[in-house]
Amino acid sequence: MEFNDKQIEILNVAERLFAEEGFDGTSVRDIAKKANINVAMISYYFGSKEKLLEALVINRIGTMKLRLENLLQEDSTPIEKIDKLVVYYINQINANRCIYQILHFELSTKKREINTDAFTEVKKSNLKIMESIVKEGQLQGIFQPNINIALISPTIIGSLIYFHMNKPLYVDLFDLKTDEAYENYIETTLTQHIQKTIKALLLYEN
């Protein structure tokens, strides 16, 4: 799904408001006011606030797809691609975690109808790109033949989400006194740990 400049502008405004005020705390009128448009334009482009949330997630996942497609074409080793893939996933989820948390809440509570078909298809497309990277490593004899590729992304994302859910614990354990220190730990130590975990699943045992 492609979005024009005006739609992307509206999505960016909605994302900021959803992150600051929550999904229920943000009205279509609030979004229209911040985006300097009338409410009818949001209805025209998206139909409803729920549809706008769906479009927002699709837009973010679509950006990930483009990065993975470029990664697949890179002249680098399968191991290097896997390391970069982990970084892409962590950066994507970490930068947009408020939206993913809102989406998770909406899907788990089922307070309203959220259609997941569109971004499920985008996820399937991203999975195929990941499969291509893994199969490249298998053909070169680097990766094991029997790998459950579909479980790689939840292993990456699950580790990051668990870390966020237990922020007070890890802030205390690792003496992460500032938000900057916390984010830096994710970008360095946690990312490296997840990269090692994924490669341990893929590589032959020594």
Residue pairs with C-beta under 8 A, 6 or more apart in sequence:
1 55
1 58
1 59
1 62
1 118
3 11
3 55
3 59
6 37
6 41
6 45
7 45
7 46
7 55
8 59
9 35
10 31
10 35
10 37
10 41
10 42
10 45
10 46
10 52
11 52
11 55
11 56
11 59
13 31
13 34
13 35
14 26
14 31
14 52
14 53
14 56
15 56
15 96
15 98
15 99
16 34
17 26
17 30
17 31
17 34
18 26
18 53
18 56
18 98
18 99
18 102
19 98
19 99
21 30
22 102
23 49
23 53
23 102
23 105
23 106
26 49
27 49
28 39
28 42
28 43
28 48
28 49
28 52
29 39
31 42
31 49
31 52
32 38
32 39
32 41
32 42
42 52
46 52
46 55
50 106
50 112
50 113
50 114
51 115
53 99
53 102
53 103
53 106
53 114
54 114
54 115
54 116
54 118
54 119
56 99
57 99
57 100
57 103
57 119
58 118
58 119
58 122
60 92
60 96
60 99
61 119
61 122
61 123
61 126
62 122
63 92
64 88
64 89
64 92
64 126
65 122
65 125
65 126
65 129
67 88
67 92
68 85
68 88
68 126
68 129
68 130
69 129
71 81
71 84
71 85
71 88
71 129
71 133
72 81
72 129
72 132
72 133
74 80
74 81
74 84
76 84
77 142
78 133
78 134
78 136
78 137
78 140
78 142
78 143
79 137
79 142
79 199
79 203
81 133
81 136
82 133
82 134
82 137
82 195
82 198
82 199
82 202
83 195
83 199
85 130
85 133
86 156
86 191
86 194
86 195
86 198
87 191
87 195
89 153
89 156
89 157
89 160
90 156
90 160
90 186
90 187
90 190
90 191
90 194
93 100
93 157
93 160
93 161
94 160
94 183
94 186
97 161
97 164
103 114
106 112
106 114
107 114
107 116
126 153
127 149
127 150
127 153
130 149
130 152
130 153
131 149
134 143
134 147
134 149
134 152
134 202
137 143
137 202
138 144
138 145
138 147
142 202
142 203
143 202
143 203
143 204
144 202
144 203
144 204
147 201
147 202
152 198
152 201
155 194
155 197
155 198
155 201
156 194
156 198
159 190
159 193
159 194
159 197
160 186
160 190
160 194
163 170
163 186
163 190
167 182
170 176
170 182
170 185
171 177
171 182
174 185
174 189
175 181
176 182
176 185
